[in-house]
Amino acid sequence: MQQLAHVAGSATRPAWCHCARSPAIEATTAAHACIFKAMAGKAGLTAEETARISGHSTRIGASQDMVRFGAELPAIMQAGRWATPVMVARCTRRLTARRGAAVQIAHKRAQF
């Protein structure tokens, strides 16, 4: 956390100081979003791109990576701490659409 603060903020004022009102910084979704947004700004992302970042961005990105590399649904659910497949489906819908049955059939037909 301190390394992220150093990258995103400055040595004297961590990136999350405006997110938490107490000296004890809680690792909340809002605090993570604040750090990610500060880092995105430092990396040169536009205000519009930065506004789309949330504390769940890493969870969503991780679930997409897991699908991309062939992880099974139960493993993805466990890693993301999801009790049902609904959120996994929502987070990975674009990736899974590219792997759907219709796409598989189209690829097989193109091979003949």
Buried (B, 14 or more C-beta within 10 A) or exposed (E): EEEBBEEBBEEEEBBBBEBBEEEEBEEEEEBBBBBBBBBBBEEEBEEEEBEEBBBBBEBBEBBBEBBEEEBEBEEBBEBBEBEEEEBBEEBBEEBBEEEEEEEEEEEEEEEE
